[in-house]
């Protein structure tokens, strides 16, 4: 197998190629995600290795060279496949001035010691679900609901009984502003969010491609919660969620999530990803910064899935050392100073 850049015809069908990967595809490796990240200083590269499609986001580091980041990639389902792909792509990347490759495949965290033996170096996750909660939605809706933890079932039924309604709405500018205001209110003092323009273009881009949907929960004709979800192949992702800080009705976000699940199932999805939680050994720790997020999501499934997270493969070890010791920190600070946004 030899790596090569994808043809124009392959790029025009990139989502189909990604979904055909051994891992079943991931929305964060989609063509739309690559185009979205180009608005933040990346250069999208599309690479084929035999029948495996690899989305690459390229960052240029002045003087040092290029960093290749594979969001949720490469799309393999075993360590042996991962190592085979990396061995093949390494000289190809070197020939294109790349000093390191950053990977983020959804492989089990139990395989981390194997990665270290192959020379992979642990890095900070970029996609925010190195640990997450997923839900098998291949069964009937009746059985899915019946098998939810008691807390989740109660919250959904309580919200319905109290008059909460859910609407699937267009990601037009007005609705994007409502969602962003909810998100900013939820994030205040808890976590950082990107600019309004980033979210607006993201939500509208994925809706236009047929992969994304915006949801609002209403109580007494007022929007009290919002969610943005994506369906991609047989997987769905709960990308963004927010609610008013002063919650006036119980279970609105749970009912909202239930409607997301119903929507995803109608699009042929078999596995729903709630996209992020504390790791399995911290899920019950009230001092964890994401304890509240985990508390909400475990109302749908109490089992946490831990992935390996993010790893770097150094191609030029000397340059990579400069990058990790100083270069990356400078790049992140300078980019934020100039753009007031995240470097990655």
PAVOTOR-47079 format. One record per residue (C-alpha): residue number from 1; chain; x, y, z. Coordinates in Angstrom, 3 decimals, padded with zeros to 6 digits, m for minus. Layout:
REM residues N
<r i="NUM" ch="A" x="X" y="Y" z="Z"/>
...
REM end
This chain:
REM residues 344
<r i="1" ch="A" x="000.000" y="000.000" z="000.000"/>
<r i="2" ch="A" x="001.272" y="003.437" z="m000.939"/>
<r i="3" ch="A" x="m000.153" y="006.725" z="000.386"/>
<r i="4" ch="A" x="m001.266" y="009.351" z="m002.080"/>
<r i="5" ch="A" x="m003.295" y="012.517" z="m002.099"/>
<r i="6" ch="A" x="m006.903" y="011.897" z="m003.064"/>
<r i="7" ch="A" x="m008.152" y="012.742" z="m006.544"/>
<r i="8" ch="A" x="m010.738" y="015.465" z="m007.127"/>
<r i="9" ch="A" x="m013.371" y="012.790" z="m007.699"/>
<r i="10" ch="A" x="m012.488" y="011.092" z="m004.410"/>
<r i="11" ch="A" x="m012.614" y="014.395" z="m002.539"/>
<r i="12" ch="A" x="m016.059" y="015.097" z="m003.993"/>
<r i="13" ch="A" x="m017.179" y="011.789" z="m002.445"/>
<r i="14" ch="A" x="m015.085" y="012.106" z="000.691"/>
<r i="15" ch="A" x="m017.848" y="011.489" z="003.228"/>
<r i="16" ch="A" x="m018.759" y="008.183" z="001.603"/>
<r i="17" ch="A" x="m015.102" y="007.128" z="001.712"/>
<r i="18" ch="A" x="m014.744" y="008.102" z="005.376"/>
<r i="19" ch="A" x="m017.919" y="006.214" z="006.343"/>
<r i="20" ch="A" x="m016.535" y="003.145" z="004.529"/>
<r i="21" ch="A" x="m013.438" y="003.104" z="006.769"/>
<r i="22" ch="A" x="m012.961" y="000.162" z="009.171"/>
<r i="23" ch="A" x="m014.183" y="002.253" z="012.127"/>
<r i="24" ch="A" x="m017.427" y="003.127" z="010.321"/>
<r i="25" ch="A" x="m016.404" y="006.745" z="009.903"/>
<r i="26" ch="A" x="m016.511" y="009.704" z="012.242"/>
<r i="27" ch="A" x="m018.139" y="013.080" z="011.686"/>
<r i="28" ch="A" x="m014.974" y="014.821" z="012.907"/>
<r i="29" ch="A" x="m013.124" y="013.279" z="009.971"/>
<r i="30" ch="A" x="m015.754" y="014.487" z="007.515"/>
<r i="31" ch="A" x="m015.195" y="016.769" z="004.556"/>
<r i="32" ch="A" x="m017.400" y="019.384" z="006.244"/>
<r i="33" ch="A" x="m015.300" y="019.366" z="009.409"/>
<r i="34" ch="A" x="m012.130" y="019.798" z="007.361"/>
<r i="35" ch="A" x="m013.647" y="022.778" z="005.555"/>
<r i="36" ch="A" x="m014.768" y="024.253" z="008.871"/>
<r i="37" ch="A" x="m011.267" y="023.944" z="010.315"/>
<r i="38" ch="A" x="m009.808" y="025.709" z="007.281"/>
<r i="39" ch="A" x="m011.519" y="028.839" z="008.638"/>
<r i="40" ch="A" x="m009.219" y="028.511" z="011.665"/>
<r i="41" ch="A" x="m005.880" y="028.370" z="009.895"/>
<r i="42" ch="A" x="m005.638" y="024.701" z="008.957"/>
<r i="43" ch="A" x="m005.010" y="023.411" z="005.458"/>
<r i="44" ch="A" x="m007.143" y="020.362" z="004.653"/>
<r i="45" ch="A" x="m005.355" y="017.403" z="003.097"/>
<r i="46" ch="A" x="m007.121" y="014.279" z="001.874"/>
<r i="47" ch="A" x="m005.046" y="011.110" z="001.729"/>
<r i="48" ch="A" x="m005.809" y="007.588" z="000.527"/>
<r i="49" ch="A" x="m003.934" y="004.512" z="001.704"/>
<r i="50" ch="A" x="m005.366" y="001.649" z="m000.312"/>
<r i="51" ch="A" x="m009.096" y="001.851" z="000.559"/>
<r i="52" ch="A" x="m008.680" y="003.839" z="003.783"/>
<r i="53" ch="A" x="m009.521" y="007.550" z="003.616"/>
<r i="54" ch="A" x="m007.572" y="009.829" z="005.960"/>
<r i="55" ch="A" x="m008.513" y="013.422" z="006.689"/>
<r i="56" ch="A" x="m005.477" y="015.509" z="007.589"/>
<r i="57" ch="A" x="m005.498" y="019.018" z="009.031"/>
<r i="58" ch="A" x="m002.171" y="020.684" z="008.401"/>
<r i="59" ch="A" x="m000.722" y="023.453" z="010.544"/>
<r i="60" ch="A" x="002.409" y="025.305" z="009.533"/>
<r i="61" ch="A" x="004.831" y="026.134" z="012.311"/>
<r i="62" ch="A" x="007.197" y="028.904" z="011.195"/>
<r i="63" ch="A" x="010.788" y="027.662" z="010.750"/>
<r i="64" ch="A" x="009.931" y="024.196" z="012.170"/>
<r i="65" ch="A" x="007.770" y="022.799" z="009.392"/>
<r i="66" ch="A" x="004.320" y="021.214" z="009.387"/>
<r i="67" ch="A" x="002.196" y="019.366" z="011.915"/>
<r i="68" ch="A" x="m000.345" y="016.892" z="010.555"/>
<r i="69" ch="A" x="m003.395" y="016.335" z="012.752"/>
<r i="70" ch="A" x="m005.753" y="013.441" z="011.981"/>
<r i="71" ch="A" x="m009.072" y="014.299" z="013.706"/>
<r i="72" ch="A" x="m010.557" y="011.045" z="015.025"/>
<r i="73" ch="A" x="m008.170" y="009.278" z="012.724"/>
<r i="74" ch="A" x="m006.883" y="007.259" z="011.201"/>
<r i="75" ch="A" x="m010.208" y="005.413" z="010.913"/>
<r i="76" ch="A" x="m009.005" y="001.984" z="011.997"/>
<r i="77" ch="A" x="m010.468" y="m000.471" z="014.484"/>
<r i="78" ch="A" x="m007.348" y="m002.204" z="015.802"/>
<r i="79" ch="A" x="m003.850" y="m001.406" z="017.024"/>
<r i="80" ch="A" x="m002.328" y="m003.571" z="014.288"/>
<r i="81" ch="A" x="m004.157" y="m001.534" z="011.618"/>
<r i="82" ch="A" x="m003.081" y="001.686" z="013.300"/>
<r i="83" ch="A" x="000.565" y="000.778" z="013.321"/>
<r i="84" ch="A" x="000.435" y="m000.431" z="009.717"/>
<r i="85" ch="A" x="m001.072" y="002.882" z="008.572"/>
<r i="86" ch="A" x="001.426" y="004.967" z="010.553"/>
<r i="87" ch="A" x="004.392" y="003.041" z="009.179"/>
<r i="88" ch="A" x="003.127" y="003.683" z="005.647"/>
<r i="89" ch="A" x="002.259" y="007.363" z="006.084"/>
<r i="90" ch="A" x="005.395" y="008.341" z="008.035"/>
<r i="91" ch="A" x="007.841" y="008.597" z="005.061"/>
<r i="92" ch="A" x="005.114" y="010.220" z="002.946"/>
<r i="93" ch="A" x="004.631" y="012.913" z="005.585"/>
<r i="94" ch="A" x="008.391" y="013.391" z="005.962"/>
<r i="95" ch="A" x="008.697" y="014.032" z="002.222"/>
<r i="96" ch="A" x="006.134" y="016.826" z="002.614"/>
<r i="97" ch="A" x="007.975" y="018.657" z="005.392"/>
<r i="98" ch="A" x="006.016" y="017.237" z="008.332"/>
<r i="99" ch="A" x="007.812" y="016.971" z="011.691"/>
<r i="100" ch="A" x="005.028" y="015.169" z="013.603"/>
<r i="101" ch="A" x="001.662" y="013.482" z="013.099"/>
<r i="102" ch="A" x="m001.035" y="013.875" z="015.756"/>
<r i="103" ch="A" x="m003.593" y="011.056" z="015.847"/>
<r i="104" ch="A" x="m006.873" y="010.559" z="017.700"/>
<r i="105" ch="A" x="m008.439" y="007.189" z="016.735"/>
<r i="106" ch="A" x="m011.328" y="005.772" z="018.737"/>
<r i="107" ch="A" x="m009.454" y="002.770" z="020.110"/>
<r i="108" ch="A" x="m009.782" y="001.431" z="023.635"/>
<r i="109" ch="A" x="m007.647" y="003.026" z="026.343"/>
<r i="110" ch="A" x="m006.655" y="m000.477" z="027.449"/>
<r i="111" ch="A" x="m004.250" y="m000.509" z="024.499"/>
<r i="112" ch="A" x="m002.200" y="002.518" z="025.616"/>
<r i="113" ch="A" x="000.887" y="000.519" z="026.740"/>
<r i="114" ch="A" x="001.134" y="m000.910" z="023.224"/>
<r i="115" ch="A" x="001.153" y="002.595" z="021.763"/>
<r i="116" ch="A" x="003.980" y="003.698" z="024.019"/>
<r i="117" ch="A" x="006.068" y="000.719" z="022.922"/>
<r i="118" ch="A" x="005.644" y="001.857" z="019.330"/>
<r i="119" ch="A" x="007.048" y="005.288" z="020.157"/>
<r i="120" ch="A" x="003.801" y="007.238" z="020.258"/>
<r i="121" ch="A" x="003.817" y="010.178" z="022.669"/>
<r i="122" ch="A" x="000.770" y="011.183" z="024.708"/>
<r i="123" ch="A" x="m000.628" y="014.615" z="023.841"/>
<r i="124" ch="A" x="m003.549" y="016.780" z="024.936"/>
<r i="125" ch="A" x="m006.904" y="015.771" z="023.373"/>
<r i="126" ch="A" x="m008.367" y="018.125" z="020.778"/>
<r i="127" ch="A" x="m011.801" y="016.583" z="020.143"/>
<r i="128" ch="A" x="m013.474" y="016.746" z="023.591"/>
<r i="129" ch="A" x="m014.409" y="013.104" z="024.021"/>
<r i="130" ch="A" x="m011.341" y="011.044" z="024.975"/>
<r i="131" ch="A" x="m013.866" y="009.619" z="027.431"/>
<r i="132" ch="A" x="m017.523" y="009.574" z="026.530"/>
<r i="133" ch="A" x="m020.882" y="007.931" z="027.008"/>
<r i="134" ch="A" x="m022.556" y="006.181" z="024.110"/>
<r i="135" ch="A" x="m025.943" y="004.559" z="023.703"/>
<r i="136" ch="A" x="m026.889" y="001.645" z="021.482"/>
<r i="137" ch="A" x="m030.025" y="002.786" z="019.663"/>
<r i="138" ch="A" x="m030.351" y="m000.172" z="017.298"/>
<r i="139" ch="A" x="m033.363" y="m001.483" z="019.241"/>
<r i="140" ch="A" x="m036.934" y="m000.154" z="019.073"/>
<r i="141" ch="A" x="m037.640" y="003.219" z="020.678"/>
<r i="142" ch="A" x="m039.886" y="001.506" z="023.218"/>
<r i="143" ch="A" x="m037.078" y="m000.822" z="024.296"/>
<r i="144" ch="A" x="m034.473" y="001.942" z="024.286"/>
<r i="145" ch="A" x="m036.629" y="004.042" z="026.630"/>
<r i="146" ch="A" x="m037.440" y="001.065" z="028.853"/>
<r i="147" ch="A" x="m033.747" y="000.232" z="029.222"/>
<r i="148" ch="A" x="m032.630" y="003.735" z="030.204"/>
<r i="149" ch="A" x="m031.612" y="004.254" z="033.845"/>
<r i="150" ch="A" x="m034.583" y="005.142" z="036.044"/>
<r i="151" ch="A" x="m033.418" y="008.743" z="036.418"/>
<r i="152" ch="A" x="m033.425" y="009.309" z="032.668"/>
<r i="153" ch="A" x="m036.851" y="007.764" z="032.127"/>
<r i="154" ch="A" x="m038.326" y="009.821" z="034.959"/>
<r i="155" ch="A" x="m036.837" y="013.091" z="033.692"/>
<r i="156" ch="A" x="m038.158" y="012.529" z="030.159"/>
<r i="157" ch="A" x="m041.672" y="011.656" z="031.313"/>
<r i="158" ch="A" x="m041.706" y="014.474" z="033.882"/>
<r i="159" ch="A" x="m040.787" y="017.065" z="031.258"/>
<r i="160" ch="A" x="m043.481" y="015.777" z="028.905"/>
<r i="161" ch="A" x="m046.058" y="015.847" z="031.692"/>
<r i="162" ch="A" x="m045.098" y="019.392" z="032.688"/>
<r i="163" ch="A" x="m045.590" y="020.702" z="029.167"/>
<r i="164" ch="A" x="m042.088" y="020.887" z="027.689"/>
<r i="165" ch="A" x="m042.150" y="020.678" z="023.886"/>
<r i="166" ch="A" x="m039.328" y="020.060" z="021.430"/>
<r i="167" ch="A" x="m038.964" y="021.529" z="017.963"/>
<r i="168" ch="A" x="m036.504" y="020.779" z="015.197"/>
<r i="169" ch="A" x="m035.572" y="024.202" z="013.822"/>
<r i="170" ch="A" x="m033.520" y="025.587" z="010.970"/>
<r i="171" ch="A" x="m030.013" y="026.832" z="011.675"/>
<r i="172" ch="A" x="m030.828" y="030.271" z="010.338"/>
<r i="173" ch="A" x="m029.102" y="033.331" z="011.765"/>
<r i="174" ch="A" x="m031.857" y="034.064" z="014.284"/>
<r i="175" ch="A" x="m031.889" y="030.542" z="015.709"/>
<r i="176" ch="A" x="m028.098" y="030.388" z="015.732"/>
<r i="177" ch="A" x="m028.061" y="033.555" z="017.849"/>
<r i="178" ch="A" x="m030.543" y="032.034" z="020.300"/>
<r i="179" ch="A" x="m028.468" y="028.852" z="020.547"/>
<r i="180" ch="A" x="m025.215" y="030.751" z="020.974"/>
<r i="181" ch="A" x="m026.664" y="032.908" z="023.748"/>
<r i="182" ch="A" x="m027.777" y="029.739" z="025.540"/>
<r i="183" ch="A" x="m024.332" y="028.230" z="025.029"/>
<r i="184" ch="A" x="m022.590" y="031.347" z="026.355"/>
<r i="185" ch="A" x="m024.864" y="031.332" z="029.398"/>
<r i="186" ch="A" x="m024.115" y="027.667" z="030.065"/>
<r i="187" ch="A" x="m020.367" y="028.121" z="029.525"/>
<r i="188" ch="A" x="m020.009" y="031.198" z="031.727"/>
<r i="189" ch="A" x="m017.392" y="030.341" z="034.344"/>
<r i="190" ch="A" x="m017.451" y="026.659" z="033.346"/>
<r i="191" ch="A" x="m015.673" y="026.268" z="030.014"/>
<r i="192" ch="A" x="m014.485" y="028.269" z="027.007"/>
<r i="193" ch="A" x="m016.378" y="028.559" z="023.756"/>
<r i="194" ch="A" x="m015.408" y="029.835" z="020.327"/>
<r i="195" ch="A" x="m016.786" y="032.876" z="018.554"/>
<r i="196" ch="A" x="m020.377" y="033.166" z="017.374"/>
<r i="197" ch="A" x="m019.260" y="033.111" z="013.734"/>
<r i="198" ch="A" x="m017.475" y="029.797" z="014.249"/>
<r i="199" ch="A" x="m020.561" y="028.128" z="015.697"/>
<r i="200" ch="A" x="m022.927" y="029.708" z="013.180"/>
<r i="201" ch="A" x="m020.889" y="028.563" z="010.181"/>
<r i="202" ch="A" x="m020.420" y="025.118" z="011.762"/>
<r i="203" ch="A" x="m024.127" y="024.573" z="012.429"/>
<r i="204" ch="A" x="m025.173" y="025.885" z="009.028"/>
<r i="205" ch="A" x="m022.474" y="023.948" z="007.178"/>
<r i="206" ch="A" x="m023.481" y="020.579" z="008.609"/>
<r i="207" ch="A" x="m027.196" y="021.273" z="008.204"/>
<r i="208" ch="A" x="m026.647" y="022.148" z="004.536"/>
<r i="209" ch="A" x="m024.754" y="018.869" z="004.044"/>
<r i="210" ch="A" x="m027.666" y="016.946" z="005.567"/>
<r i="211" ch="A" x="m025.740" y="015.830" z="008.645"/>
<r i="212" ch="A" x="m026.758" y="018.378" z="011.301"/>
<r i="213" ch="A" x="m029.907" y="019.431" z="013.146"/>
<r i="214" ch="A" x="m030.677" y="022.148" z="015.691"/>
<r i="215" ch="A" x="m033.221" y="021.424" z="018.447"/>
<r i="216" ch="A" x="m034.960" y="023.754" z="020.910"/>
<r i="217" ch="A" x="m036.882" y="022.858" z="024.066"/>
<r i="218" ch="A" x="m039.746" y="025.209" z="024.933"/>
<r i="219" ch="A" x="m041.605" y="025.808" z="028.167"/>
<r i="220" ch="A" x="m044.448" y="028.332" z="028.229"/>
<r i="221" ch="A" x="m043.362" y="029.390" z="024.722"/>
<r i="222" ch="A" x="m039.845" y="030.208" z="025.937"/>
<r i="223" ch="A" x="m036.684" y="028.467" z="024.748"/>
<r i="224" ch="A" x="m035.172" y="026.845" z="027.838"/>
<r i="225" ch="A" x="m032.628" y="024.488" z="026.224"/>
<r i="226" ch="A" x="m030.981" y="023.806" z="022.900"/>
<r i="227" ch="A" x="m028.972" y="021.075" z="021.249"/>
<r i="228" ch="A" x="m027.112" y="020.532" z="018.010"/>
<r i="229" ch="A" x="m026.626" y="016.967" z="016.833"/>
<r i="230" ch="A" x="m025.051" y="015.294" z="013.820"/>
<r i="231" ch="A" x="m025.852" y="011.971" z="012.148"/>
<r i="232" ch="A" x="m023.038" y="010.489" z="010.070"/>
<r i="233" ch="A" x="m023.243" y="006.943" z="008.766"/>
<r i="234" ch="A" x="m024.489" y="004.733" z="011.598"/>
<r i="235" ch="A" x="m023.239" y="007.106" z="014.314"/>
<r i="236" ch="A" x="m024.677" y="010.272" z="015.780"/>
<r i="237" ch="A" x="m022.973" y="012.903" z="017.911"/>
<r i="238" ch="A" x="m024.390" y="015.309" z="020.486"/>
<r i="239" ch="A" x="m022.168" y="018.195" z="019.399"/>
<r i="240" ch="A" x="m023.476" y="021.149" z="021.457"/>
<r i="241" ch="A" x="m025.945" y="021.460" z="024.295"/>
<r i="242" ch="A" x="m027.048" y="024.396" z="026.432"/>
<r i="243" ch="A" x="m029.818" y="025.549" z="028.745"/>
<r i="244" ch="A" x="m030.845" y="028.591" z="030.727"/>
<r i="245" ch="A" x="m028.974" y="028.938" z="034.007"/>
<r i="246" ch="A" x="m032.144" y="029.424" z="036.077"/>
<r i="247" ch="A" x="m033.941" y="026.185" z="035.290"/>
<r i="248" ch="A" x="m037.670" y="026.648" z="035.626"/>
<r i="249" ch="A" x="m038.722" y="023.131" z="034.639"/>
<r i="250" ch="A" x="m037.226" y="019.725" z="035.359"/>
<r i="251" ch="A" x="m036.068" y="017.371" z="032.612"/>
<r i="252" ch="A" x="m036.155" y="019.715" z="029.599"/>
<r i="253" ch="A" x="m032.618" y="018.768" z="028.541"/>
<r i="254" ch="A" x="m033.389" y="015.069" z="029.010"/>
<r i="255" ch="A" x="m036.476" y="015.295" z="026.803"/>
<r i="256" ch="A" x="m034.446" y="017.297" z="024.297"/>
<r i="257" ch="A" x="m031.836" y="014.542" z="024.191"/>
<r i="258" ch="A" x="m034.549" y="011.921" z="023.764"/>
<r i="259" ch="A" x="m035.798" y="013.771" z="020.684"/>
<r i="260" ch="A" x="m032.216" y="013.880" z="019.395"/>
<r i="261" ch="A" x="m032.060" y="010.090" z="019.779"/>
<r i="262" ch="A" x="m035.356" y="009.681" z="017.923"/>
<r i="263" ch="A" x="m034.101" y="011.944" z="015.125"/>
<r i="264" ch="A" x="m030.804" y="010.044" z="014.901"/>
<r i="265" ch="A" x="m032.579" y="006.700" z="014.752"/>
<r i="266" ch="A" x="m034.781" y="007.972" z="011.913"/>
<r i="267" ch="A" x="m031.532" y="008.638" z="009.992"/>
<r i="268" ch="A" x="m030.316" y="005.052" z="010.326"/>
<r i="269" ch="A" x="m028.046" y="005.623" z="013.307"/>
<r i="270" ch="A" x="m027.180" y="002.638" z="015.502"/>
<r i="271" ch="A" x="m024.892" y="004.277" z="018.074"/>
<r i="272" ch="A" x="m025.395" y="007.677" z="019.701"/>
<r i="273" ch="A" x="m022.372" y="009.464" z="021.197"/>
<r i="274" ch="A" x="m023.056" y="012.004" z="023.948"/>
<r i="275" ch="A" x="m019.604" y="013.409" z="023.126"/>
<r i="276" ch="A" x="m017.635" y="013.754" z="026.335"/>
<r i="277" ch="A" x="m017.679" y="012.854" z="030.022"/>
<r i="278" ch="A" x="m015.242" y="012.420" z="032.889"/>
<r i="279" ch="A" x="m013.158" y="009.230" z="032.506"/>
<r i="280" ch="A" x="m014.578" y="006.039" z="033.970"/>
<r i="281" ch="A" x="m012.449" y="006.266" z="037.132"/>
<r i="282" ch="A" x="m013.618" y="009.861" z="037.766"/>
<r i="283" ch="A" x="m017.265" y="009.674" z="036.757"/>
<r i="284" ch="A" x="m018.453" y="009.664" z="040.399"/>
<r i="285" ch="A" x="m015.974" y="012.294" z="041.605"/>
<r i="286" ch="A" x="m017.953" y="015.464" z="042.497"/>
<r i="287" ch="A" x="m014.718" y="017.490" z="042.333"/>
<r i="288" ch="A" x="m014.112" y="016.701" z="038.667"/>
<r i="289" ch="A" x="m014.628" y="019.799" z="036.505"/>
<r i="290" ch="A" x="m017.056" y="017.910" z="034.269"/>
<r i="291" ch="A" x="m018.912" y="016.068" z="037.009"/>
<r i="292" ch="A" x="m022.206" y="017.820" z="036.170"/>
<r i="293" ch="A" x="m021.870" y="016.877" z="032.500"/>
<r i="294" ch="A" x="m021.298" y="013.257" z="033.462"/>
<r i="295" ch="A" x="m024.239" y="013.338" z="035.853"/>
<r i="296" ch="A" x="m026.567" y="014.393" z="033.044"/>
<r i="297" ch="A" x="m025.282" y="011.894" z="030.506"/>
<r i="298" ch="A" x="m025.266" y="008.905" z="032.869"/>
<r i="299" ch="A" x="m029.028" y="009.332" z="033.040"/>
<r i="300" ch="A" x="m028.952" y="007.626" z="029.623"/>
<r i="301" ch="A" x="m026.166" y="005.101" z="030.168"/>
<r i="302" ch="A" x="m024.013" y="004.587" z="033.243"/>
<r i="303" ch="A" x="m021.121" y="002.995" z="031.336"/>
<r i="304" ch="A" x="m018.245" y="005.266" z="030.295"/>
<r i="305" ch="A" x="m016.199" y="004.496" z="027.189"/>
<r i="306" ch="A" x="m012.526" y="005.470" z="027.491"/>
<r i="307" ch="A" x="m010.599" y="005.995" z="024.255"/>
<r i="308" ch="A" x="m006.829" y="006.286" z="023.957"/>
<r i="309" ch="A" x="m007.097" y="010.027" z="023.351"/>
<r i="310" ch="A" x="m004.497" y="012.003" z="021.447"/>
<r i="311" ch="A" x="m000.966" y="010.831" z="020.542"/>
<r i="312" ch="A" x="001.927" y="012.242" z="018.548"/>
<r i="313" ch="A" x="004.212" y="010.345" z="016.222"/>
<r i="314" ch="A" x="007.466" y="012.275" z="015.934"/>
<r i="315" ch="A" x="008.938" y="012.211" z="012.446"/>
<r i="316" ch="A" x="011.810" y="014.598" z="013.131"/>
<r i="317" ch="A" x="012.616" y="014.064" z="016.801"/>
<r i="318" ch="A" x="014.828" y="017.171" z="017.131"/>
<r i="319" ch="A" x="012.212" y="019.524" z="015.706"/>
<r i="320" ch="A" x="009.463" y="017.778" z="017.636"/>
<r i="321" ch="A" x="011.366" y="018.372" z="020.859"/>
<r i="322" ch="A" x="011.612" y="022.089" z="020.060"/>
<r i="323" ch="A" x="007.900" y="022.094" z="019.277"/>
<r i="324" ch="A" x="006.862" y="020.454" z="022.546"/>
<r i="325" ch="A" x="009.286" y="022.432" z="024.722"/>
<r i="326" ch="A" x="008.544" y="025.861" z="023.304"/>
<r i="327" ch="A" x="007.126" y="026.064" z="019.792"/>
<r i="328" ch="A" x="003.594" y="024.842" z="020.522"/>
<r i="329" ch="A" x="003.182" y="027.175" z="023.501"/>
<r i="330" ch="A" x="004.296" y="030.177" z="021.458"/>
<r i="331" ch="A" x="002.062" y="029.221" z="018.517"/>
<r i="332" ch="A" x="m001.002" y="028.856" z="020.755"/>
<r i="333" ch="A" x="m000.409" y="032.212" z="022.477"/>
<r i="334" ch="A" x="000.322" y="034.124" z="019.290"/>
<r i="335" ch="A" x="m002.715" y="032.692" z="017.530"/>
<r i="336" ch="A" x="m005.000" y="033.569" z="020.437"/>
<r i="337" ch="A" x="m003.521" y="037.064" z="020.667"/>
<r i="338" ch="A" x="m004.150" y="037.632" z="016.958"/>
<r i="339" ch="A" x="m007.485" y="035.843" z="016.500"/>
<r i="340" ch="A" x="m008.924" y="035.462" z="020.034"/>
<r i="341" ch="A" x="m009.628" y="031.832" z="019.224"/>
<r i="342" ch="A" x="m008.229" y="028.369" z="019.834"/>
<r i="343" ch="A" x="m005.139" y="027.386" z="017.854"/>
<r i="344" ch="A" x="m006.457" y="023.862" z="017.371"/>
REM end
